[in-house]
Amino acid sequence: MVSKEDFKDAYQLLDWEEAGVIEEYVKQKEKRIKELEELCSEAMGEQPKEWRDRFRKLLKK
């Protein structure tokens, strides 16, 4: 059965979608994934310790 809370959650998602919040969140996540992919491809030529240090630094952002 659908509760009153379920409707509140659904309306909140619709509000966020209309405000562009969800789209902006997705764009930020896609940008973050691209940064991590670039870091990993650059790291292939580096020593393991350097790779770990750079990856940890990026993850802390």
PDB file with SEQRES, HELIX, SHEET and CRYST1 records, atoms N, CA, C and O in Angstrom:
SEQRES   1 A   61  MET VAL SER LYS GLU ASP PHE LYS ASP ALA TYR GLN LEU          
SEQRES   2 A   61  LEU ASP TRP GLU GLU ALA GLY VAL ILE GLU GLU TYR VAL          
SEQRES   3 A   61  LYS GLN LYS GLU LYS ARG ILE LYS GLU LEU GLU GLU LEU          
SEQRES   4 A   61  CYS SER GLU ALA MET GLY GLU GLN PRO LYS GLU TRP ARG          
SEQRES   5 A   61  ASP ARG PHE ARG LYS LEU LEU LYS LYS                          
HELIX    1 AA1 LYS A    4  ALA A   19  1                                  16    
HELIX    2 AA2 VAL A   21  ALA A   43  1                                  23    
HELIX    3 AA3 PRO A   48  LEU A   59  1                                  12    
CRYST1    1.000    1.000    1.000  90.00  90.00  90.00 P 1           1          
ATOM      1  N   MET A   1       0.843  -1.183   0.000  1.00  0.00           N  
ATOM      2  CA  MET A   1       0.000   0.000   0.000  1.00  0.00           C  
ATOM      3  C   MET A   1       0.890   1.249   0.000  1.00  0.00           C  
ATOM      4  O   MET A   1       1.954   1.268   0.618  1.00  0.00           O  
ATOM      5  N   VAL A   2       0.450   2.250  -0.678  1.00  0.00           N  
ATOM      6  CA  VAL A   2       1.192   3.506  -0.785  1.00  0.00           C  
ATOM      7  C   VAL A   2       0.837   4.394   0.399  1.00  0.00           C  
ATOM      8  O   VAL A   2      -0.335   4.590   0.721  1.00  0.00           O  
ATOM      9  N   SER A   3       1.864   4.923   1.032  1.00  0.00           N  
ATOM     10  CA  SER A   3       1.628   5.776   2.196  1.00  0.00           C  
ATOM     11  C   SER A   3       1.713   7.251   1.813  1.00  0.00           C  
ATOM     12  O   SER A   3       2.128   7.610   0.712  1.00  0.00           O  
ATOM     13  N   LYS A   4       1.312   8.076   2.744  1.00  0.00           N  
ATOM     14  CA  LYS A   4       1.384   9.525   2.560  1.00  0.00           C  
ATOM     15  C   LYS A   4       2.839   9.960   2.372  1.00  0.00           C  
ATOM     16  O   LYS A   4       3.124  10.877   1.601  1.00  0.00           O  
ATOM     17  N   GLU A   5       3.758   9.295   3.083  1.00  0.00           N  
ATOM     18  CA  GLU A   5       5.189   9.602   2.970  1.00  0.00           C  
ATOM     19  C   GLU A   5       5.698   9.330   1.556  1.00  0.00           C  
ATOM     20  O   GLU A   5       6.524  10.080   1.035  1.00  0.00           O  
ATOM     21  N   ASP A   6       5.205   8.256   0.936  1.00  0.00           N  
ATOM     22  CA  ASP A   6       5.622   7.936  -0.431  1.00  0.00           C  
ATOM     23  C   ASP A   6       5.263   9.078  -1.380  1.00  0.00           C  
ATOM     24  O   ASP A   6       6.044   9.426  -2.265  1.00  0.00           O  
ATOM     25  N   PHE A   7       4.085   9.654  -1.194  1.00  0.00           N  
ATOM     26  CA  PHE A   7       3.680  10.773  -2.038  1.00  0.00           C  
ATOM     27  C   PHE A   7       4.563  11.993  -1.797  1.00  0.00           C  
ATOM     28  O   PHE A   7       4.919  12.697  -2.742  1.00  0.00           O  
ATOM     29  N   LYS A   8       4.915  12.245  -0.544  1.00  0.00           N  
ATOM     30  CA  LYS A   8       5.796  13.374  -0.237  1.00  0.00           C  
ATOM     31  C   LYS A   8       7.139  13.195  -0.931  1.00  0.00           C  
ATOM     32  O   LYS A   8       7.676  14.138  -1.511  1.00  0.00           O  
ATOM     33  N   ASP A   9       7.685  11.970  -0.870  1.00  0.00           N  
ATOM     34  CA  ASP A   9       8.962  11.685  -1.525  1.00  0.00           C  
ATOM     35  C   ASP A   9       8.862  11.876  -3.033  1.00  0.00           C  
ATOM     36  O   ASP A   9       9.762  12.440  -3.654  1.00  0.00           O  
ATOM     37  N   ALA A  10       7.769  11.406  -3.616  1.00  0.00           N  
ATOM     38  CA  ALA A  10       7.585  11.536  -5.061  1.00  0.00           C  
ATOM     39  C   ALA A  10       7.476  13.007  -5.463  1.00  0.00           C  
ATOM     40  O   ALA A  10       8.069  13.425  -6.458  1.00  0.00           O  
ATOM     41  N   TYR A  11       6.730  13.780  -4.705  1.00  0.00           N  
ATOM     42  CA  TYR A  11       6.607  15.207  -5.010  1.00  0.00           C  
ATOM     43  C   TYR A  11       7.936  15.930  -4.831  1.00  0.00           C  
ATOM     44  O   TYR A  11       8.245  16.854  -5.583  1.00  0.00           O  
ATOM     45  N   GLN A  12       8.721  15.519  -3.844  1.00  0.00           N  
ATOM     46  CA  GLN A  12      10.040  16.131  -3.642  1.00  0.00           C  
ATOM     47  C   GLN A  12      10.924  15.856  -4.851  1.00  0.00           C  
ATOM     48  O   GLN A  12      11.620  16.755  -5.322  1.00  0.00           O  
ATOM     49  N   LEU A  13      10.906  14.621  -5.361  1.00  0.00           N  
ATOM     50  CA  LEU A  13      11.696  14.288  -6.549  1.00  0.00           C  
ATOM     51  C   LEU A  13      11.250  15.107  -7.755  1.00  0.00           C  
ATOM     52  O   LEU A  13      12.083  15.567  -8.535  1.00  0.00           O  
ATOM     53  N   LEU A  14       9.955  15.289  -7.911  1.00  0.00           N  
ATOM     54  CA  LEU A  14       9.452  16.104  -9.019  1.00  0.00           C  
ATOM     55  C   LEU A  14       9.913  17.549  -8.888  1.00  0.00           C  
ATOM     56  O   LEU A  14      10.304  18.172  -9.875  1.00  0.00           O  
ATOM     57  N   ASP A  15       9.868  18.080  -7.676  1.00  0.00           N  
ATOM     58  CA  ASP A  15      10.338  19.451  -7.443  1.00  0.00           C  
ATOM     59  C   ASP A  15      11.814  19.579  -7.794  1.00  0.00           C  
ATOM     60  O   ASP A  15      12.227  20.540  -8.442  1.00  0.00           O  
ATOM     61  N   TRP A  16      12.606  18.601  -7.361  1.00  0.00           N  
ATOM     62  CA  TRP A  16      14.042  18.629  -7.656  1.00  0.00           C  
ATOM     63  C   TRP A  16      14.295  18.540  -9.153  1.00  0.00           C  
ATOM     64  O   TRP A  16      15.165  19.223  -9.693  1.00  0.00           O  
ATOM     65  N   GLU A  17      13.520  17.690  -9.814  1.00  0.00           N  
ATOM     66  CA  GLU A  17      13.695  17.536 -11.260  1.00  0.00           C  
ATOM     67  C   GLU A  17      13.365  18.851 -11.972  1.00  0.00           C  
ATOM     68  O   GLU A  17      14.100  19.279 -12.862  1.00  0.00           O  
ATOM     69  N   GLU A  18      12.276  19.478 -11.586  1.00  0.00           N  
ATOM     70  CA  GLU A  18      11.889  20.746 -12.198  1.00  0.00           C  
ATOM     71  C   GLU A  18      12.922  21.830 -11.935  1.00  0.00           C  
ATOM     72  O   GLU A  18      13.148  22.688 -12.788  1.00  0.00           O  
ATOM     73  N   ALA A  19      13.540  21.802 -10.785  1.00  0.00           N  
ATOM     74  CA  ALA A  19      14.539  22.808 -10.430  1.00  0.00           C  
ATOM     75  C   ALA A  19      15.899  22.509 -11.064  1.00  0.00           C  
ATOM     76  O   ALA A  19      16.820  23.321 -10.974  1.00  0.00           O  
ATOM     77  N   GLY A  20      16.024  21.356 -11.699  1.00  0.00           N  
ATOM     78  CA  GLY A  20      17.285  20.993 -12.341  1.00  0.00           C  
ATOM     79  C   GLY A  20      18.307  20.397 -11.389  1.00  0.00           C  
ATOM     80  O   GLY A  20      19.465  20.205 -11.761  1.00  0.00           O  
ATOM     81  N   VAL A  21      17.893  20.105 -10.172  1.00  0.00           N  
ATOM     82  CA  VAL A  21      18.819  19.582  -9.164  1.00  0.00           C  
ATOM     83  C   VAL A  21      19.339  18.208  -9.564  1.00  0.00           C  
ATOM     84  O   VAL A  21      20.535  17.938  -9.456  1.00  0.00           O  
ATOM     85  N   ILE A  22      18.452  17.347 -10.021  1.00  0.00           N  
ATOM     86  CA  ILE A  22      18.853  15.988 -10.378  1.00  0.00           C  
ATOM     87  C   ILE A  22      19.803  16.017 -11.567  1.00  0.00           C  
ATOM     88  O   ILE A  22      20.814  15.316 -11.570  1.00  0.00           O  
ATOM     89  N   GLU A  23      19.487  16.817 -12.568  1.00  0.00           N  
ATOM     90  CA  GLU A  23      20.349  16.922 -13.749  1.00  0.00           C  
ATOM     91  C   GLU A  23      21.739  17.440 -13.367  1.00  0.00           C  
ATOM     92  O   GLU A  23      22.747  16.936 -13.862  1.00  0.00           O  
ATOM     93  N   GLU A  24      21.794  18.434 -12.498  1.00  0.00           N  
ATOM     94  CA  GLU A  24      23.081  18.981 -12.052  1.00  0.00           C  
ATOM     95  C   GLU A  24      23.874  17.930 -11.280  1.00  0.00           C  
ATOM     96  O   GLU A  24      25.089  17.818 -11.448  1.00  0.00           O  
ATOM     97  N   TYR A  25      23.196  17.167 -10.441  1.00  0.00           N  
ATOM     98  CA  TYR A  25      23.854  16.099  -9.682  1.00  0.00           C  
ATOM     99  C   TYR A  25      24.466  15.064 -10.631  1.00  0.00           C  
ATOM    100  O   TYR A  25      25.601  14.630 -10.435  1.00  0.00           O  
ATOM    101  N   VAL A  26      23.717  14.679 -11.644  1.00  0.00           N  
ATOM    102  CA  VAL A  26      24.210  13.704 -12.622  1.00  0.00           C  
ATOM    103  C   VAL A  26      25.422  14.264 -13.360  1.00  0.00           C  
ATOM    104  O   VAL A  26      26.394  13.543 -13.582  1.00  0.00           O  
ATOM    105  N   LYS A  27      25.376  15.537 -13.741  1.00  0.00           N  
ATOM    106  CA  LYS A  27      26.511  16.157 -14.428  1.00  0.00           C  
ATOM    107  C   LYS A  27      27.753  16.147 -13.543  1.00  0.00           C  
ATOM    108  O   LYS A  27      28.852  15.862 -14.020  1.00  0.00           O  
ATOM    109  N   GLN A  28      27.587  16.456 -12.260  1.00  0.00           N  
ATOM    110  CA  GLN A  28      28.721  16.451 -11.332  1.00  0.00           C  
ATOM    111  C   GLN A  28      29.314  15.052 -11.202  1.00  0.00           C  
ATOM    112  O   GLN A  28      30.534  14.891 -11.174  1.00  0.00           O  
ATOM    113  N   LYS A  29      28.452  14.045 -11.124  1.00  0.00           N  
ATOM    114  CA  LYS A  29      28.936  12.669 -10.998  1.00  0.00           C  
ATOM    115  C   LYS A  29      29.650  12.233 -12.278  1.00  0.00           C  
ATOM    116  O   LYS A  29      30.679  11.559 -12.210  1.00  0.00           O  
ATOM    117  N   GLU A  30      29.119  12.609 -13.440  1.00  0.00           N  
ATOM    118  CA  GLU A  30      29.777  12.264 -14.699  1.00  0.00           C  
ATOM    119  C   GLU A  30      31.144  12.933 -14.794  1.00  0.00           C  
ATOM    120  O   GLU A  30      32.103  12.326 -15.271  1.00  0.00           O  
ATOM    121  N   LYS A  31      31.235  14.183 -14.342  1.00  0.00           N  
ATOM    122  CA  LYS A  31      32.515  14.890 -14.339  1.00  0.00           C  
ATOM    123  C   LYS A  31      33.503  14.187 -13.416  1.00  0.00           C  
ATOM    124  O   LYS A  31      34.673  14.020 -13.761  1.00  0.00           O  
ATOM    125  N   ARG A  32      33.036  13.782 -12.258  1.00  0.00           N  
ATOM    126  CA  ARG A  32      33.888  13.079 -11.281  1.00  0.00           C  
ATOM    127  C   ARG A  32      34.394  11.755 -11.853  1.00  0.00           C  
ATOM    128  O   ARG A  32      35.564  11.412 -11.685  1.00  0.00           O  
ATOM    129  N   ILE A  33      33.523  11.019 -12.524  1.00  0.00           N  
ATOM    130  CA  ILE A  33      33.915   9.750 -13.139  1.00  0.00           C  
ATOM    131  C   ILE A  33      34.976   9.987 -14.197  1.00  0.00           C  
ATOM    132  O   ILE A  33      35.949   9.237 -14.285  1.00  0.00           O  
ATOM    133  N   LYS A  34      34.795  11.027 -15.000  1.00  0.00           N  
ATOM    134  CA  LYS A  34      35.780  11.342 -16.033  1.00  0.00           C  
ATOM    135  C   LYS A  34      37.135  11.679 -15.405  1.00  0.00           C  
ATOM    136  O   LYS A  34      38.172  11.237 -15.899  1.00  0.00           O  
ATOM    137  N   GLU A  35      37.132  12.455 -14.323  1.00  0.00           N  
ATOM    138  CA  GLU A  35      38.380  12.786 -13.623  1.00  0.00           C  
ATOM    139  C   GLU A  35      39.079  11.523 -13.137  1.00  0.00           C  
ATOM    140  O   GLU A  35      40.294  11.387 -13.278  1.00  0.00           O  
ATOM    141  N   LEU A  36      38.314  10.606 -12.568  1.00  0.00           N  
ATOM    142  CA  LEU A  36      38.899   9.363 -12.067  1.00  0.00           C  
ATOM    143  C   LEU A  36      39.436   8.504 -13.208  1.00  0.00           C  
ATOM    144  O   LEU A  36      40.492   7.886 -13.075  1.00  0.00           O  
ATOM    145  N   GLU A  37      38.714   8.463 -14.328  1.00  0.00           N  
ATOM    146  CA  GLU A  37      39.188   7.702 -15.485  1.00  0.00           C  
ATOM    147  C   GLU A  37      40.492   8.282 -16.012  1.00  0.00           C  
ATOM    148  O   GLU A  37      41.412   7.537 -16.350  1.00  0.00           O  
ATOM    149  N   GLU A  38      40.577   9.614 -16.085  1.00  0.00           N  
ATOM    150  CA  GLU A  38      41.805  10.259 -16.549  1.00  0.00           C  
ATOM    151  C   GLU A  38      42.960   9.967 -15.600  1.00  0.00           C  
ATOM    152  O   GLU A  38      44.075   9.678 -16.034  1.00  0.00           O  
ATOM    153  N   LEU A  39      42.687  10.043 -14.320  1.00  0.00           N  
ATOM    154  CA  LEU A  39      43.724   9.755 -13.336  1.00  0.00           C  
ATOM    155  C   LEU A  39      44.226   8.320 -13.478  1.00  0.00           C  
ATOM    156  O   LEU A  39      45.431   8.072 -13.438  1.00  0.00           O  
ATOM    157  N   CYS A  40      43.316   7.395 -13.641  1.00  0.00           N  
ATOM    158  CA  CYS A  40      43.707   5.989 -13.777  1.00  0.00           C  
ATOM    159  C   CYS A  40      44.529   5.767 -15.039  1.00  0.00           C  
ATOM    160  O   CYS A  40      45.510   5.024 -15.012  1.00  0.00           O  
ATOM    161  N   SER A  41      44.146   6.397 -16.141  1.00  0.00           N  
ATOM    162  CA  SER A  41      44.905   6.211 -17.374  1.00  0.00           C  
ATOM    163  C   SER A  41      46.294   6.838 -17.261  1.00  0.00           C  
ATOM    164  O   SER A  41      47.264   6.286 -17.783  1.00  0.00           O  
ATOM    165  N   GLU A  42      46.400   7.983 -16.586  1.00  0.00           N  
ATOM    166  CA  GLU A  42      47.704   8.611 -16.363  1.00  0.00           C  
ATOM    167  C   GLU A  42      48.558   7.756 -15.432  1.00  0.00           C  
ATOM    168  O   GLU A  42      49.775   7.667 -15.595  1.00  0.00           O  
ATOM    169  N   ALA A  43      47.918   7.142 -14.472  1.00  0.00           N  
ATOM    170  CA  ALA A  43      48.641   6.397 -13.445  1.00  0.00           C  
ATOM    171  C   ALA A  43      49.246   5.101 -13.966  1.00  0.00           C  
ATOM    172  O   ALA A  43      50.132   4.537 -13.325  1.00  0.00           O  
ATOM    173  N   MET A  44      48.792   4.627 -15.098  1.00  0.00           N  
ATOM    174  CA  MET A  44      49.296   3.361 -15.617  1.00  0.00           C  
ATOM    175  C   MET A  44      50.810   3.399 -15.812  1.00  0.00           C  
ATOM    176  O   MET A  44      51.473   2.372 -15.667  1.00  0.00           O  
ATOM    177  N   GLY A  45      51.365   4.558 -16.137  1.00  0.00           N  
ATOM    178  CA  GLY A  45      52.795   4.661 -16.359  1.00  0.00           C  
ATOM    179  C   GLY A  45      53.583   5.020 -15.112  1.00  0.00           C  
ATOM    180  O   GLY A  45      54.809   5.107 -15.166  1.00  0.00           O  
ATOM    181  N   GLU A  46      52.913   5.227 -14.002  1.00  0.00           N  
ATOM    182  CA  GLU A  46      53.581   5.645 -12.774  1.00  0.00           C  
ATOM    183  C   GLU A  46      53.872   4.454 -11.866  1.00  0.00           C  
ATOM    184  O   GLU A  46      53.335   3.361 -12.045  1.00  0.00           O  
ATOM    185  N   GLN A  47      54.723   4.697 -10.908  1.00  0.00           N  
ATOM    186  CA  GLN A  47      55.023   3.672  -9.905  1.00  0.00           C  
ATOM    187  C   GLN A  47      53.800   3.493  -9.003  1.00  0.00           C  
ATOM    188  O   GLN A  47      53.032   4.436  -8.812  1.00  0.00           O  
ATOM    189  N   PRO A  48      53.611   2.287  -8.445  1.00  0.00           N  
ATOM    190  CA  PRO A  48      52.430   2.024  -7.602  1.00  0.00           C  
ATOM    191  C   PRO A  48      52.231   3.019  -6.454  1.00  0.00           C  
ATOM    192  O   PRO A  48      51.101   3.437  -6.204  1.00  0.00           O  
ATOM    193  N   LYS A  49      53.294   3.406  -5.757  1.00  0.00           N  
ATOM    194  CA  LYS A  49      53.138   4.334  -4.630  1.00  0.00           C  
ATOM    195  C   LYS A  49      52.633   5.690  -5.115  1.00  0.00           C  
ATOM    196  O   LYS A  49      51.746   6.277  -4.496  1.00  0.00           O  
ATOM    197  N   GLU A  50      53.187   6.189  -6.213  1.00  0.00           N  
ATOM    198  CA  GLU A  50      52.725   7.471  -6.758  1.00  0.00           C  
ATOM    199  C   GLU A  50      51.259   7.380  -7.158  1.00  0.00           C  
ATOM    200  O   GLU A  50      50.484   8.306  -6.921  1.00  0.00           O  
ATOM    201  N   TRP A  51      50.894   6.282  -7.753  1.00  0.00           N  
ATOM    202  CA  TRP A  51      49.503   6.089  -8.184  1.00  0.00           C  
ATOM    203  C   TRP A  51      48.568   6.117  -6.980  1.00  0.00           C  
ATOM    204  O   TRP A  51      47.542   6.797  -7.003  1.00  0.00           O  
ATOM    205  N   ARG A  52      48.918   5.384  -5.935  1.00  0.00           N  
ATOM    206  CA  ARG A  52      48.068   5.354  -4.733  1.00  0.00           C  
ATOM    207  C   ARG A  52      47.928   6.740  -4.120  1.00  0.00           C  
ATOM    208  O   ARG A  52      46.830   7.142  -3.735  1.00  0.00           O  
ATOM    209  N   ASP A  53      49.029   7.468  -4.026  1.00  0.00           N  
ATOM    210  CA  ASP A  53      48.989   8.811  -3.440  1.00  0.00           C  
ATOM    211  C   ASP A  53      48.090   9.745  -4.241  1.00  0.00           C  
ATOM    212  O   ASP A  53      47.288  10.481  -3.666  1.00  0.00           O  
ATOM    213  N   ARG A  54      48.219   9.719  -5.551  1.00  0.00           N  
ATOM    214  CA  ARG A  54      47.397  10.602  -6.395  1.00  0.00           C  
ATOM    215  C   ARG A  54      45.931  10.211  -6.318  1.00  0.00           C  
ATOM    216  O   ARG A  54      45.060  11.079  -6.269  1.00  0.00           O  
ATOM    217  N   PHE A  55      45.653   8.933  -6.307  1.00  0.00           N  
ATOM    218  CA  PHE A  55      44.271   8.467  -6.260  1.00  0.00           C  
ATOM    219  C   PHE A  55      43.630   8.853  -4.929  1.00  0.00           C  
ATOM    220  O   PHE A  55      42.487   9.310  -4.907  1.00  0.00           O  
ATOM    221  N   ARG A  56      44.341   8.679  -3.836  1.00  0.00           N  
ATOM    222  CA  ARG A  56      43.810   9.069  -2.520  1.00  0.00           C  
ATOM    223  C   ARG A  56      43.539  10.568  -2.462  1.00  0.00           C  
ATOM    224  O   ARG A  56      42.529  11.002  -1.909  1.00  0.00           O  
ATOM    225  N   LYS A  57      44.439  11.349  -3.031  1.00  0.00           N  
ATOM    226  CA  LYS A  57      44.265  12.806  -3.037  1.00  0.00           C  
ATOM    227  C   LYS A  57      42.990  13.188  -3.787  1.00  0.00           C  
ATOM    228  O   LYS A  57      42.237  14.051  -3.337  1.00  0.00           O  
ATOM    229  N   LEU A  58      42.752  12.550  -4.920  1.00  0.00           N  
ATOM    230  CA  LEU A  58      41.562  12.858  -5.709  1.00  0.00           C  
ATOM    231  C   LEU A  58      40.295  12.421  -4.976  1.00  0.00           C  
ATOM    232  O   LEU A  58      39.284  13.121  -5.023  1.00  0.00           O  
ATOM    233  N   LEU A  59      40.339  11.297  -4.317  1.00  0.00           N  
ATOM    234  CA  LEU A  59      39.159  10.810  -3.610  1.00  0.00           C  
ATOM    235  C   LEU A  59      38.784  11.692  -2.425  1.00  0.00           C  
ATOM    236  O   LEU A  59      37.623  11.712  -2.015  1.00  0.00           O  
ATOM    237  N   LYS A  60      39.743  12.415  -1.873  1.00  0.00           N  
ATOM    238  CA  LYS A  60      39.462  13.292  -0.732  1.00  0.00           C  
ATOM    239  C   LYS A  60      38.701  14.543  -1.136  1.00  0.00           C  
ATOM    240  O   LYS A  60      38.154  15.228  -0.271  1.00  0.00           O  
ATOM    241  N   LYS A  61      38.650  14.863  -2.427  1.00  0.00           N  
ATOM    242  CA  LYS A  61      37.948  16.076  -2.886  1.00  0.00           C  
ATOM    243  C   LYS A  61      36.483  16.011  -2.572  1.00  0.00           C  
ATOM    244  O   LYS A  61      35.742  16.943  -2.887  1.00  0.00           O  
TER     245      LYS A  61                                                      
END                                                                             
